[in-house]
Amino acid sequence: MAWIGWRRPRTRLVTLMIVIALIAVGLRYWKWTQQGLEDAWYGPVTMHVGGNTPLLDVLKRLKVRSVSSRVPNGLSFYVDPVGLQEANTTLAMAPGSDFDARGEPLNIFLNRILEPMGLACDLQNGLVTVTSKESLDVPLAP
């Protein structure tokens, strides 16, 4: 007997309107968070990284610095293990020289730190991917 109500055109119309409203809200939230990720990625950062600071600690500090109301957990980092092998480096290795950023965009600052280690990074699908320069230049399969 419950399915009889579904056959009525008005019930279907109301259900369809609710589904469309939920999709619209979801898309607005997704766009809002995407904008927050891009703001964090291209936003200014002020920090000092010592030459003997391990890469893992640098990424943790950048994650904390990228926290905002739109990105409450900060940026998420993925470090490609194959890329680390290609660059002959590890997360425990340090960049080797000091780096300072005063209002520099986070993406440029992080790439400056990674460059001497043979690594590079990019924001892809809401995730900051750290890998070798060669791997980052290869286009991803669709």
VMD Tcl script that builds the backbone (N, CA, C; Angstrom):
set m [mol new atoms 426]
animate dup $m
set s [atomselect $m all]
$s set {name element resname resid chain x y z} {
  {N N MET 1 A 0.805 -1.197 0.000}
  {CA C MET 1 A 0.000 0.000 0.000}
  {C C MET 1 A 0.856 1.273 0.000}
  {N N ALA 2 A 2.070 1.211 0.509}
  {CA C ALA 2 A 2.917 2.395 0.563}
  {C C ALA 2 A 3.314 2.859 -0.834}
  {N N TRP 3 A 3.386 1.974 -1.797}
  {CA C TRP 3 A 3.805 2.330 -3.149}
  {C C TRP 3 A 2.711 3.053 -3.929}
  {N N ILE 4 A 1.483 2.974 -3.465}
  {CA C ILE 4 A 0.384 3.632 -4.160}
  {C C ILE 4 A 0.608 5.136 -4.177}
  {N N GLY 5 A 1.089 5.703 -3.091}
  {CA C GLY 5 A 1.347 7.141 -3.018}
  {C C GLY 5 A 2.398 7.601 -4.017}
  {N N TRP 6 A 3.362 6.753 -4.343}
  {CA C TRP 6 A 4.426 7.105 -5.274}
  {C C TRP 6 A 3.886 7.306 -6.690}
  {N N ARG 7 A 2.813 6.633 -6.998}
  {CA C ARG 7 A 2.245 6.735 -8.342}
  {C C ARG 7 A 1.555 8.075 -8.583}
  {N N ARG 8 A 1.257 8.783 -7.580}
  {CA C ARG 8 A 0.585 10.067 -7.734}
  {C C ARG 8 A 1.577 11.096 -8.266}
  {N N PRO 9 A 1.198 11.859 -9.262}
  {CA C PRO 9 A 2.119 12.838 -9.855}
  {C C PRO 9 A 2.617 13.874 -8.851}
  {N N ARG 10 A 1.773 14.313 -7.939}
  {CA C ARG 10 A 2.193 15.329 -6.969}
  {C C ARG 10 A 3.285 14.786 -6.057}
  {N N THR 11 A 3.183 13.531 -5.617}
  {CA C THR 11 A 4.196 12.923 -4.757}
  {C C THR 11 A 5.531 12.830 -5.493}
  {N N ARG 12 A 5.491 12.456 -6.761}
  {CA C ARG 12 A 6.726 12.374 -7.545}
  {C C ARG 12 A 7.349 13.756 -7.721}
  {N N LEU 13 A 6.533 14.755 -7.949}
  {CA C LEU 13 A 7.029 16.112 -8.130}
  {C C LEU 13 A 7.702 16.629 -6.856}
  {N N VAL 14 A 7.072 16.413 -5.715}
  {CA C VAL 14 A 7.652 16.847 -4.439}
  {C C VAL 14 A 8.963 16.113 -4.178}
  {N N THR 15 A 8.987 14.817 -4.431}
  {CA C THR 15 A 10.212 14.035 -4.238}
  {C C THR 15 A 11.318 14.544 -5.150}
  {N N LEU 16 A 10.994 14.806 -6.407}
  {CA C LEU 16 A 11.970 15.317 -7.355}
  {C C LEU 16 A 12.496 16.682 -6.927}
  {N N MET 17 A 11.642 17.544 -6.417}
  {CA C MET 17 A 12.063 18.863 -5.951}
  {C C MET 17 A 13.015 18.741 -4.760}
  {N N ILE 18 A 12.743 17.806 -3.867}
  {CA C ILE 18 A 13.628 17.595 -2.710}
  {C C ILE 18 A 14.990 17.101 -3.175}
  {N N VAL 19 A 15.013 16.161 -4.112}
  {CA C VAL 19 A 16.288 15.633 -4.623}
  {C C VAL 19 A 17.081 16.746 -5.294}
  {N N ILE 20 A 16.442 17.564 -6.099}
  {CA C ILE 20 A 17.133 18.667 -6.775}
  {C C ILE 20 A 17.690 19.661 -5.750}
  {N N ALA 21 A 16.931 19.953 -4.717}
  {CA C ALA 21 A 17.402 20.876 -3.672}
  {C C ALA 21 A 18.626 20.306 -2.953}
  {N N LEU 22 A 18.622 19.011 -2.656}
  {CA C LEU 22 A 19.765 18.388 -1.984}
  {C C LEU 22 A 21.008 18.403 -2.874}
  {N N ILE 23 A 20.823 18.166 -4.161}
  {CA C ILE 23 A 21.960 18.214 -5.081}
  {C C ILE 23 A 22.525 19.631 -5.145}
  {N N ALA 24 A 21.664 20.635 -5.196}
  {CA C ALA 24 A 22.121 22.029 -5.254}
  {C C ALA 24 A 22.914 22.400 -4.009}
  {N N VAL 25 A 22.431 21.990 -2.856}
  {CA C VAL 25 A 23.142 22.274 -1.605}
  {C C VAL 25 A 24.501 21.577 -1.606}
  {N N GLY 26 A 24.530 20.325 -2.055}
  {CA C GLY 26 A 25.791 19.583 -2.119}
  {C C GLY 26 A 26.788 20.240 -3.050}
  {N N LEU 27 A 26.336 20.709 -4.203}
  {CA C LEU 27 A 27.228 21.383 -5.149}
  {C C LEU 27 A 27.760 22.695 -4.590}
  {N N ARG 28 A 26.902 23.435 -3.903}
  {CA C ARG 28 A 27.370 24.682 -3.277}
  {C C ARG 28 A 28.432 24.396 -2.230}
  {N N TYR 29 A 28.223 23.357 -1.398}
  {CA C TYR 29 A 29.201 23.010 -0.368}
  {C C TYR 29 A 30.512 22.573 -1.014}
  {N N TRP 30 A 30.433 21.758 -2.084}
  {CA C TRP 30 A 31.637 21.291 -2.762}
  {C C TRP 30 A 32.421 22.476 -3.319}
  {N N LYS 31 A 31.703 23.403 -3.973}
  {CA C LYS 31 A 32.363 24.578 -4.542}
  {C C LYS 31 A 32.987 25.433 -3.439}
  {N N TRP 32 A 32.293 25.559 -2.320}
  {CA C TRP 32 A 32.789 26.334 -1.182}
  {C C TRP 32 A 34.086 25.731 -0.647}
  {N N THR 33 A 34.132 24.395 -0.491}
  {CA C THR 33 A 35.344 23.753 0.018}
  {C C THR 33 A 36.457 23.775 -1.022}
  {N N GLN 34 A 36.125 23.601 -2.314}
  {CA C GLN 34 A 37.151 23.688 -3.354}
  {C C GLN 34 A 37.812 25.057 -3.330}
  {N N GLN 35 A 37.012 26.094 -3.181}
  {CA C GLN 35 A 37.562 27.443 -3.127}
  {C C GLN 35 A 38.460 27.603 -1.901}
  {N N GLY 36 A 38.073 26.989 -0.787}
  {CA C GLY 36 A 38.897 27.038 0.417}
  {C C GLY 36 A 40.238 26.352 0.219}
  {N N LEU 37 A 40.242 25.205 -0.478}
  {CA C LEU 37 A 41.493 24.505 -0.766}
  {C C LEU 37 A 42.399 25.358 -1.641}
  {N N GLU 38 A 41.822 25.981 -2.663}
  {CA C GLU 38 A 42.625 26.823 -3.538}
  {C C GLU 38 A 43.131 28.062 -2.807}
  {N N ASP 39 A 42.313 28.621 -1.924}
  {CA C ASP 39 A 42.763 29.769 -1.129}
  {C C ASP 39 A 43.948 29.389 -0.249}
  {N N ALA 40 A 43.890 28.208 0.348}
  {CA C ALA 40 A 45.001 27.747 1.193}
  {C C ALA 40 A 46.242 27.479 0.344}
  {N N TRP 41 A 46.070 26.883 -0.823}
  {CA C TRP 41 A 47.188 26.499 -1.687}
  {C C TRP 41 A 47.895 27.719 -2.273}
  {N N TYR 42 A 47.125 28.703 -2.712}
  {CA C TYR 42 A 47.704 29.896 -3.321}
  {C C TYR 42 A 47.840 31.051 -2.338}
  {N N GLY 43 A 47.418 30.847 -1.099}
  {CA C GLY 43 A 47.450 31.902 -0.099}
  {C C GLY 43 A 48.836 32.138 0.473}
  {N N PRO 44 A 49.033 33.303 1.072}
  {CA C PRO 44 A 50.342 33.639 1.622}
  {C C PRO 44 A 50.655 32.851 2.892}
  {N N VAL 45 A 51.930 32.561 3.056}
  {CA C VAL 45 A 52.396 31.865 4.250}
  {C C VAL 45 A 53.635 32.593 4.768}
  {N N THR 46 A 53.761 32.641 6.081}
  {CA C THR 46 A 54.935 33.225 6.702}
  {C C THR 46 A 55.519 32.193 7.653}
  {N N MET 47 A 56.695 31.692 7.314}
  {CA C MET 47 A 57.357 30.712 8.180}
  {C C MET 47 A 58.816 30.555 7.781}
  {N N HIS 48 A 59.565 29.959 8.681}
  {CA C HIS 48 A 60.984 29.676 8.472}
  {C C HIS 48 A 61.189 28.170 8.531}
  {N N VAL 49 A 61.950 27.642 7.590}
  {CA C VAL 49 A 62.297 26.220 7.585}
  {C C VAL 49 A 63.808 26.131 7.642}
  {N N GLY 50 A 64.306 25.513 8.713}
  {CA C GLY 50 A 65.742 25.336 8.860}
  {C C GLY 50 A 66.271 24.275 7.905}
  {N N GLY 51 A 67.540 24.363 7.605}
  {CA C GLY 51 A 68.164 23.439 6.665}
  {C C GLY 51 A 68.184 21.994 7.121}
  {N N ASN 52 A 68.067 21.764 8.436}
  {CA C ASN 52 A 68.104 20.387 8.945}
  {C C ASN 52 A 66.717 19.887 9.356}
  {N N THR 53 A 65.649 20.576 8.929}
  {CA C THR 53 A 64.281 20.159 9.253}
  {C C THR 53 A 63.851 19.068 8.277}
  {N N PRO 54 A 63.469 17.895 8.780}
  {CA C PRO 54 A 63.039 16.815 7.875}
  {C C PRO 54 A 61.802 17.210 7.069}
  {N N LEU 55 A 61.695 16.652 5.881}
  {CA C LEU 55 A 60.579 16.960 4.991}
  {C C LEU 55 A 59.239 16.648 5.646}
  {N N LEU 56 A 59.148 15.579 6.403}
  {CA C LEU 56 A 57.897 15.226 7.079}
  {C C LEU 56 A 57.455 16.338 8.028}
  {N N ASP 57 A 58.389 16.921 8.767}
  {CA C ASP 57 A 58.058 18.015 9.682}
  {C C ASP 57 A 57.604 19.269 8.917}
  {N N VAL 58 A 58.232 19.527 7.778}
  {CA C VAL 58 A 57.835 20.674 6.957}
  {C C VAL 58 A 56.388 20.513 6.504}
  {N N LEU 59 A 56.037 19.314 6.021}
  {CA C LEU 59 A 54.671 19.072 5.556}
  {C C LEU 59 A 53.663 19.180 6.703}
  {N N LYS 60 A 54.033 18.695 7.883}
  {CA C LYS 60 A 53.134 18.809 9.043}
  {C C LYS 60 A 52.893 20.264 9.406}
  {N N ARG 61 A 53.950 21.068 9.384}
  {CA C ARG 61 A 53.809 22.488 9.721}
  {C C ARG 61 A 52.959 23.222 8.688}
  {N N LEU 62 A 53.136 22.876 7.415}
  {CA C LEU 62 A 52.326 23.507 6.371}
  {C C LEU 62 A 50.863 23.096 6.480}
  {N N LYS 63 A 50.609 21.864 6.894}
  {CA C LYS 63 A 49.232 21.408 7.093}
  {C C LYS 63 A 48.558 22.246 8.176}
  {N N VAL 64 A 49.271 22.471 9.280}
  {CA C VAL 64 A 48.729 23.275 10.382}
  {C C VAL 64 A 48.511 24.718 9.928}
  {N N ARG 65 A 49.435 25.264 9.140}
  {CA C ARG 65 A 49.320 26.655 8.684}
  {C C ARG 65 A 48.175 26.852 7.692}
  {N N SER 66 A 47.735 25.779 7.041}
  {CA C SER 66 A 46.686 25.911 6.023}
  {C C SER 66 A 45.278 25.735 6.583}
  {N N VAL 67 A 45.142 25.566 7.895}
  {CA C VAL 67 A 43.822 25.409 8.513}
  {C C VAL 67 A 43.043 26.723 8.401}
  {N N SER 68 A 41.779 26.612 7.999}
  {CA C SER 68 A 40.889 27.769 7.929}
  {C C SER 68 A 39.461 27.298 8.178}
  {N N SER 69 A 38.523 28.217 8.135}
  {CA C SER 69 A 37.123 27.819 8.352}
  {C C SER 69 A 36.622 26.937 7.213}
  {N N ARG 70 A 37.140 27.140 6.003}
  {CA C ARG 70 A 36.728 26.314 4.864}
  {C C ARG 70 A 37.486 24.998 4.789}
  {N N VAL 71 A 38.683 24.970 5.348}
  {CA C VAL 71 A 39.508 23.759 5.343}
  {C C VAL 71 A 39.902 23.488 6.802}
  {N N PRO 72 A 38.955 22.958 7.605}
  {CA C PRO 72 A 39.211 22.823 9.046}
  {C C PRO 72 A 40.335 21.857 9.409}
  {N N ASN 73 A 40.675 20.923 8.522}
  {CA C ASN 73 A 41.768 19.986 8.798}
  {C C ASN 73 A 43.046 20.353 8.075}
  {N N GLY 74 A 43.039 21.459 7.364}
  {CA C GLY 74 A 44.212 21.863 6.605}
  {C C GLY 74 A 44.334 21.064 5.317}
  {N N LEU 75 A 45.354 21.400 4.528}
  {CA C LEU 75 A 45.597 20.679 3.282}
  {C C LEU 75 A 46.000 19.246 3.571}
  {N N SER 76 A 45.618 18.344 2.693}
  {CA C SER 76 A 46.022 16.940 2.805}
  {C C SER 76 A 47.173 16.703 1.827}
  {N N PHE 77 A 48.203 16.033 2.319}
  {CA C PHE 77 A 49.390 15.773 1.505}
  {C C PHE 77 A 49.494 14.289 1.197}
  {N N TYR 78 A 49.843 13.975 -0.045}
  {CA C TYR 78 A 50.156 12.601 -0.442}
  {C C TYR 78 A 51.578 12.609 -0.968}
  {N N VAL 79 A 52.444 11.821 -0.344}
  {CA C VAL 79 A 53.825 11.719 -0.778}
  {C C VAL 79 A 53.963 10.399 -1.528}
  {N N ASP 80 A 54.265 10.510 -2.816}
  {CA C ASP 80 A 54.379 9.345 -3.691}
  {C C ASP 80 A 55.666 8.578 -3.380}
  {N N PRO 81 A 55.551 7.327 -2.903}
  {CA C PRO 81 A 56.763 6.577 -2.572}
  {C C PRO 81 A 57.643 6.297 -3.788}
  {N N VAL 82 A 57.038 6.088 -4.941}
  {CA C VAL 82 A 57.819 5.857 -6.163}
  {C C VAL 82 A 58.579 7.131 -6.533}
  {N N GLY 83 A 57.925 8.276 -6.381}
  {CA C GLY 83 A 58.586 9.550 -6.648}
  {C C GLY 83 A 59.765 9.795 -5.723}
  {N N LEU 84 A 59.618 9.403 -4.454}
  {CA C LEU 84 A 60.739 9.531 -3.514}
  {C C LEU 84 A 61.914 8.656 -3.952}
  {N N GLN 85 A 61.618 7.446 -4.405}
  {CA C GLN 85 A 62.690 6.555 -4.883}
  {C C GLN 85 A 63.363 7.133 -6.120}
  {N N GLU 86 A 62.564 7.671 -7.046}
  {CA C GLU 86 A 63.132 8.266 -8.260}
  {C C GLU 86 A 64.067 9.422 -7.919}
  {N N ALA 87 A 63.735 10.183 -6.888}
  {CA C ALA 87 A 64.551 11.330 -6.482}
  {C C ALA 87 A 65.634 10.944 -5.473}
  {N N ASN 88 A 65.696 9.675 -5.100}
  {CA C ASN 88 A 66.672 9.183 -4.115}
  {C C ASN 88 A 66.613 9.979 -2.816}
  {N N THR 89 A 65.420 10.132 -2.285}
  {CA C THR 89 A 65.234 10.873 -1.043}
  {C C THR 89 A 64.202 10.168 -0.168}
  {N N THR 90 A 64.085 10.617 1.074}
  {CA C THR 90 A 63.112 10.068 2.018}
  {C C THR 90 A 62.438 11.222 2.758}
  {N N LEU 91 A 61.404 10.891 3.511}
  {CA C LEU 91 A 60.726 11.912 4.316}
  {C C LEU 91 A 61.596 12.392 5.472}
  {N N ALA 92 A 62.589 11.614 5.849}
  {CA C ALA 92 A 63.471 11.983 6.956}
  {C C ALA 92 A 64.588 12.928 6.507}
  {N N MET 93 A 64.766 13.085 5.206}
  {CA C MET 93 A 65.825 13.958 4.706}
  {C C MET 93 A 65.414 15.423 4.822}
  {N N ALA 94 A 66.416 16.274 4.949}
  {CA C ALA 94 A 66.203 17.721 5.068}
  {C C ALA 94 A 66.592 18.404 3.763}
  {N N PRO 95 A 66.018 19.572 3.500}
  {CA C PRO 95 A 66.331 20.262 2.243}
  {C C PRO 95 A 67.784 20.725 2.126}
  {N N GLY 96 A 68.472 20.918 3.236}
  {CA C GLY 96 A 69.889 21.262 3.184}
  {C C GLY 96 A 70.195 22.739 3.343}
  {N N SER 97 A 69.245 23.618 3.160}
  {CA C SER 97 A 69.483 25.052 3.388}
  {C C SER 97 A 68.231 25.674 3.994}
  {N N ASP 98 A 68.391 26.848 4.543}
  {CA C ASP 98 A 67.275 27.536 5.188}
  {C C ASP 98 A 66.365 28.190 4.143}
  {N N PHE 99 A 65.076 28.210 4.461}
  {CA C PHE 99 A 64.084 28.855 3.598}
  {C C PHE 99 A 63.200 29.745 4.451}
  {N N ASP 100 A 62.961 30.949 3.973}
  {CA C ASP 100 A 62.074 31.892 4.646}
  {C C ASP 100 A 60.966 32.298 3.690}
  {N N ALA 101 A 59.775 32.413 4.236}
  {CA C ALA 101 A 58.646 32.914 3.452}
  {C C ALA 101 A 57.957 33.997 4.261}
  {N N ARG 102 A 57.809 35.141 3.649}
  {CA C ARG 102 A 57.063 36.234 4.269}
  {C C ARG 102 A 56.013 36.691 3.278}
  {N N GLY 103 A 54.830 36.083 3.372}
  {CA C GLY 103 A 53.746 36.429 2.475}
  {C C GLY 103 A 53.829 35.762 1.120}
  {N N GLU 104 A 54.735 34.801 0.979}
  {CA C GLU 104 A 54.879 34.074 -0.281}
  {C C GLU 104 A 53.765 33.033 -0.399}
  {N N PRO 105 A 53.221 32.796 -1.595}
  {CA C PRO 105 A 52.195 31.761 -1.739}
  {C C PRO 105 A 52.726 30.392 -1.312}
  {N N LEU 106 A 51.885 29.622 -0.641}
  {CA C LEU 106 A 52.287 28.327 -0.092}
  {C C LEU 106 A 52.818 27.402 -1.174}
  {N N ASN 107 A 52.179 27.362 -2.345}
  {CA C ASN 107 A 52.620 26.446 -3.395}
  {C C ASN 107 A 54.030 26.772 -3.885}
  {N N ILE 108 A 54.350 28.045 -4.024}
  {CA C ILE 108 A 55.689 28.435 -4.470}
  {C C ILE 108 A 56.722 28.146 -3.390}
  {N N PHE 109 A 56.377 28.434 -2.150}
  {CA C PHE 109 A 57.289 28.175 -1.030}
  {C C PHE 109 A 57.617 26.685 -0.925}
  {N N LEU 110 A 56.594 25.836 -0.999}
  {CA C LEU 110 A 56.836 24.398 -0.894}
  {C C LEU 110 A 57.661 23.889 -2.073}
  {N N ASN 111 A 57.403 24.380 -3.266}
  {CA C ASN 111 A 58.193 23.946 -4.419}
  {C C ASN 111 A 59.649 24.396 -4.311}
  {N N ARG 112 A 59.882 25.563 -3.697}
  {CA C ARG 112 A 61.276 26.002 -3.467}
  {C C ARG 112 A 61.999 25.063 -2.516}
  {N N ILE 113 A 61.272 24.566 -1.504}
  {CA C ILE 113 A 61.882 23.638 -0.540}
  {C C ILE 113 A 62.157 22.287 -1.190}
  {N N LEU 114 A 61.232 21.842 -2.029}
  {CA C LEU 114 A 61.346 20.513 -2.640}
  {C C LEU 114 A 62.358 20.456 -3.779}
  {N N GLU 115 A 62.591 21.569 -4.454}
  {CA C GLU 115 A 63.450 21.578 -5.640}
  {C C GLU 115 A 64.853 21.014 -5.409}
  {N N PRO 116 A 65.577 21.400 -4.345}
  {CA C PRO 116 A 66.922 20.835 -4.140}
  {C C PRO 116 A 66.912 19.326 -3.881}
  {N N MET 117 A 65.763 18.799 -3.486}
  {CA C MET 117 A 65.654 17.372 -3.201}
  {C C MET 117 A 65.226 16.569 -4.433}
  {N N GLY 118 A 65.013 17.275 -5.559}
  {CA C GLY 118 A 64.576 16.603 -6.779}
  {C C GLY 118 A 63.086 16.304 -6.793}
  {N N LEU 119 A 62.332 16.999 -5.937}
  {CA C LEU 119 A 60.894 16.768 -5.820}
  {C C LEU 119 A 60.115 17.992 -6.286}
  {N N ALA 120 A 58.827 17.801 -6.498}
  {CA C ALA 120 A 57.920 18.888 -6.850}
  {C C ALA 120 A 56.540 18.536 -6.308}
  {N N CYS 121 A 55.615 19.491 -6.315}
  {CA C CYS 121 A 54.276 19.228 -5.790}
  {C C CYS 121 A 53.239 19.976 -6.598}
  {N N ASP 122 A 52.003 19.510 -6.491}
  {CA C ASP 122 A 50.889 20.145 -7.178}
  {C C ASP 122 A 49.598 19.784 -6.459}
  {N N LEU 123 A 48.621 20.666 -6.541}
  {CA C LEU 123 A 47.299 20.421 -5.973}
  {C C LEU 123 A 46.449 19.741 -7.041}
  {N N GLN 124 A 46.033 18.499 -6.767}
  {CA C GLN 124 A 45.230 17.729 -7.713}
  {C C GLN 124 A 44.069 17.100 -6.970}
  {N N ASN 125 A 42.849 17.437 -7.388}
  {CA C ASN 125 A 41.634 16.867 -6.793}
  {C C ASN 125 A 41.574 17.051 -5.282}
  {N N GLY 126 A 41.988 18.207 -4.809}
  {CA C GLY 126 A 41.922 18.518 -3.391}
  {C C GLY 126 A 43.024 17.907 -2.555}
  {N N LEU 127 A 44.038 17.348 -3.201}
  {CA C LEU 127 A 45.129 16.673 -2.508}
  {C C LEU 127 A 46.454 17.218 -3.026}
  {N N VAL 128 A 47.345 17.583 -2.118}
  {CA C VAL 128 A 48.666 18.048 -2.529}
  {C C VAL 128 A 49.539 16.808 -2.730}
  {N N THR 129 A 49.962 16.597 -3.966}
  {CA C THR 129 A 50.779 15.431 -4.304}
  {C C THR 129 A 52.239 15.861 -4.370}
  {N N VAL 130 A 53.086 15.179 -3.588}
  {CA C VAL 130 A 54.528 15.419 -3.598}
  {C C VAL 130 A 55.169 14.207 -4.259}
  {N N THR 131 A 55.917 14.452 -5.333}
  {CA C THR 131 A 56.555 13.366 -6.072}
  {C C THR 131 A 57.801 13.904 -6.760}
  {N N SER 132 A 58.467 13.076 -7.555}
  {CA C SER 132 A 59.651 13.539 -8.271}
  {C C SER 132 A 59.239 14.492 -9.380}
  {N N LYS 133 A 60.163 15.340 -9.796}
  {CA C LYS 133 A 59.859 16.296 -10.864}
  {C C LYS 133 A 59.438 15.567 -12.132}
  {N N GLU 134 A 60.096 14.462 -12.442}
  {CA C GLU 134 A 59.787 13.709 -13.651}
  {C C GLU 134 A 58.372 13.139 -13.599}
  {N N SER 135 A 57.970 12.612 -12.454}
  {CA C SER 135 A 56.640 12.023 -12.330}
  {C C SER 135 A 55.551 13.080 -12.404}
  {N N LEU 136 A 55.830 14.268 -11.913}
  {CA C LEU 136 A 54.830 15.331 -11.929}
  {C C LEU 136 A 54.612 15.860 -13.348}
  {N N ASP 137 A 55.631 15.780 -14.181}
  {CA C ASP 137 A 55.516 16.250 -15.559}
  {C C ASP 137 A 54.716 15.291 -16.437}
  {N N VAL 138 A 54.585 14.030 -16.011}
  {CA C VAL 138 A 53.850 13.047 -16.800}
  {C C VAL 138 A 52.364 13.263 -16.582}
  {N N PRO 139 A 51.576 13.458 -17.650}
  {CA C PRO 139 A 50.127 13.645 -17.462}
  {C C PRO 139 A 49.467 12.381 -16.952}
  {N N LEU 140 A 48.490 12.564 -16.055}
  {CA C LEU 140 A 47.773 11.433 -15.489}
  {C C LEU 140 A 46.763 10.902 -16.487}
  {N N ALA 141 A 46.552 9.597 -16.477}
  {CA C ALA 141 A 45.564 8.974 -17.348}
  {C C ALA 141 A 44.158 9.362 -16.852}
  {N N PRO 142 A 43.211 9.586 -17.787}
  {CA C PRO 142 A 41.864 9.995 -17.354}
  {C C PRO 142 A 41.127 8.894 -16.624}
}
mol reanalyze $m
mol bondsrecalc $m
mol representation Tube
mol addrep $m
